[in-house]
Amino acid sequence: MGKSWTYQQRDRLDAIAKEVGNEKGALIVQTQIGVVSREDTLRFLAKTAHAWAVAKFGLDAFDPFLADVILNKADDIERYVGDAPRYLYEGMPEIGDLMEGEGHMFRIVGGREHIGALSDCVFTLIQLYPMVNSPVHLVVVGKVKPGFDMDARMFERYGERTQ
């Protein structure tokens, strides 16, 4: 935790540099990948996922898991935030859109899990800079409150059901 890491997909990065060079008339375009604090990135993802879930479902919909992580009172970020395995989002049309698309710097989707250990948990999938095929992150935001009708809330707000 707290160690720095970088992510890059060289061929995509080279294509972006070439496009910038053509647009600006430059013969050489240099790219530099900065060093990123892993802990800060995971905490950012936790904050973003929590805010999105509150906006999407309402503050009264779930008991949050991330409050102490967000307030820097807990260091168990990796318990709730990590890279999503492909099988979680491949083949799911509403999440599959995370994988493709031009010009989007950030994508987020989520919902309520119905199966297994995460049953009745609110989760998000977040992808930063999808144009370079960056990883998709899974954030487990909280647990749906007992007796709360998530389907009714989603239908009321968006005319859709959670599953």
PLY file of the C-alpha trace (Angstrom):
ply
format ascii 1.0
element vertex 163
property float x
property float y
property float z
element edge 162
property int vertex1
property int vertex2
end_header
0.00 0.00 0.00
1.24 3.49 -0.76
3.82 2.29 -3.28
3.88 4.11 -6.60
2.86 2.51 -9.87
2.37 3.47 -13.46
0.13 2.20 -16.20
0.59 2.61 -19.92
-0.31 0.84 -23.11
2.57 1.83 -25.36
0.89 1.34 -28.77
-2.15 3.43 -27.75
0.06 6.10 -26.24
2.19 6.24 -29.42
-0.97 6.62 -31.54
-2.15 9.55 -29.40
1.30 11.20 -29.63
1.28 10.79 -33.44
-2.20 12.33 -33.65
-1.09 15.31 -31.54
2.02 15.68 -33.71
-0.06 15.70 -36.90
-2.52 18.17 -35.44
0.20 20.55 -34.18
2.68 20.04 -37.02
5.33 18.63 -34.68
7.86 16.08 -35.88
8.48 14.70 -32.39
5.99 14.44 -29.54
7.34 13.15 -26.26
5.14 11.55 -23.65
5.89 11.17 -19.99
4.01 8.99 -17.58
3.93 10.34 -14.05
4.34 8.31 -10.92
1.05 7.80 -9.12
0.44 7.07 -5.45
-1.55 3.85 -5.33
-3.14 4.75 -1.98
-4.25 8.18 -3.22
-5.68 6.64 -6.39
-7.65 4.00 -4.48
-8.97 6.63 -2.07
-10.00 8.81 -5.05
-11.87 5.85 -6.55
-13.59 5.21 -3.20
-14.70 8.86 -2.92
-15.91 8.94 -6.50
-17.84 5.67 -6.20
-19.48 6.72 -2.94
-20.56 10.09 -4.36
-21.93 8.44 -7.52
-23.89 5.84 -5.53
-25.42 8.51 -3.29
-26.42 10.56 -6.35
-27.80 7.51 -8.19
-29.58 5.63 -5.37
-29.92 8.14 -2.52
-28.20 8.48 0.85
-30.98 6.47 2.48
-30.52 3.44 0.17
-27.44 1.84 1.72
-25.17 1.64 4.74
-21.82 2.95 3.49
-18.62 0.93 3.80
-16.29 3.72 2.71
-16.81 6.58 5.19
-13.68 5.88 7.28
-11.63 5.19 4.13
-12.78 8.49 2.59
-12.03 10.41 5.82
-8.57 8.79 6.01
-9.48 7.09 9.32
-8.97 3.58 7.93
-6.34 1.94 5.77
-8.34 -1.07 4.55
-9.01 0.49 1.14
-8.09 -2.70 -0.70
-10.94 -4.51 1.05
-13.39 -2.40 -0.99
-11.45 -1.10 -4.02
-9.56 -3.09 -6.63
-9.29 -4.00 -10.29
-12.37 -5.72 -11.64
-11.81 -9.10 -13.27
-12.99 -9.13 -16.90
-15.70 -11.71 -16.26
-17.56 -9.14 -14.14
-18.19 -6.79 -17.05
-17.59 -8.67 -20.31
-20.79 -9.52 -22.12
-22.90 -7.16 -20.00
-24.20 -4.48 -22.39
-24.57 -1.68 -19.83
-21.07 -2.36 -18.48
-19.47 -3.54 -21.70
-19.60 0.05 -22.95
-16.81 0.75 -20.49
-14.45 -1.04 -22.83
-14.87 1.03 -26.00
-15.59 4.55 -27.11
-13.76 7.65 -28.16
-13.36 10.84 -26.21
-14.51 9.61 -22.81
-12.05 10.35 -20.00
-14.07 8.59 -17.32
-16.85 6.01 -17.12
-18.83 4.73 -14.17
-21.69 2.27 -13.81
-23.01 0.30 -10.89
-25.87 -1.34 -9.15
-26.76 -3.94 -6.59
-25.24 -7.39 -6.54
-27.67 -10.30 -6.10
-25.36 -13.31 -5.83
-22.79 -14.67 -3.39
-20.79 -12.89 -0.73
-21.63 -9.47 -2.20
-25.37 -10.14 -2.17
-27.25 -6.89 -1.56
-24.09 -4.80 -1.80
-23.99 -1.61 -3.84
-21.02 -1.57 -6.21
-19.54 0.54 -8.98
-17.25 -0.15 -11.91
-15.01 2.80 -12.80
-12.66 3.23 -15.74
-10.39 6.25 -16.05
-9.05 7.10 -19.51
-10.75 4.27 -21.42
-9.15 5.44 -24.69
-5.89 3.83 -23.54
-7.69 0.68 -22.41
-6.93 1.31 -18.75
-8.10 -1.12 -16.06
-11.70 -1.23 -14.85
-11.92 -0.81 -11.08
-14.48 -2.46 -8.81
-15.58 -0.52 -5.73
-17.93 -2.06 -3.16
-19.71 1.00 -1.76
-22.08 -0.34 0.90
-24.88 -2.71 1.83
-28.48 -2.06 0.82
-30.43 -1.17 3.95
-32.76 -3.90 5.24
-36.26 -3.35 3.92
-35.17 -0.74 1.39
-36.82 -1.32 -2.00
-34.04 -0.57 -4.48
-36.24 -1.59 -7.42
-38.94 0.91 -6.45
-36.33 3.70 -6.06
-34.80 2.99 -9.46
-38.21 2.85 -11.11
-39.28 6.09 -9.40
-36.11 7.95 -10.43
-35.25 6.42 -13.79
-38.11 4.19 -14.92
-35.85 1.14 -14.69
-35.38 -1.87 -12.42
-32.08 -2.97 -10.85
-32.40 -6.56 -12.25
0 1
1 2
2 3
3 4
4 5
5 6
6 7
7 8
8 9
9 10
10 11
11 12
12 13
13 14
14 15
15 16
16 17
17 18
18 19
19 20
20 21
21 22
22 23
23 24
24 25
25 26
26 27
27 28
28 29
29 30
30 31
31 32
32 33
33 34
34 35
35 36
36 37
37 38
38 39
39 40
40 41
41 42
42 43
43 44
44 45
45 46
46 47
47 48
48 49
49 50
50 51
51 52
52 53
53 54
54 55
55 56
56 57
57 58
58 59
59 60
60 61
61 62
62 63
63 64
64 65
65 66
66 67
67 68
68 69
69 70
70 71
71 72
72 73
73 74
74 75
75 76
76 77
77 78
78 79
79 80
80 81
81 82
82 83
83 84
84 85
85 86
86 87
87 88
88 89
89 90
90 91
91 92
92 93
93 94
94 95
95 96
96 97
97 98
98 99
99 100
100 101
101 102
102 103
103 104
104 105
105 106
106 107
107 108
108 109
109 110
110 111
111 112
112 113
113 114
114 115
115 116
116 117
117 118
118 119
119 120
120 121
121 122
122 123
123 124
124 125
125 126
126 127
127 128
128 129
129 130
130 131
131 132
132 133
133 134
134 135
135 136
136 137
137 138
138 139
139 140
140 141
141 142
142 143
143 144
144 145
145 146
146 147
147 148
148 149
149 150
150 151
151 152
152 153
153 154
154 155
155 156
156 157
157 158
158 159
159 160
160 161
161 162
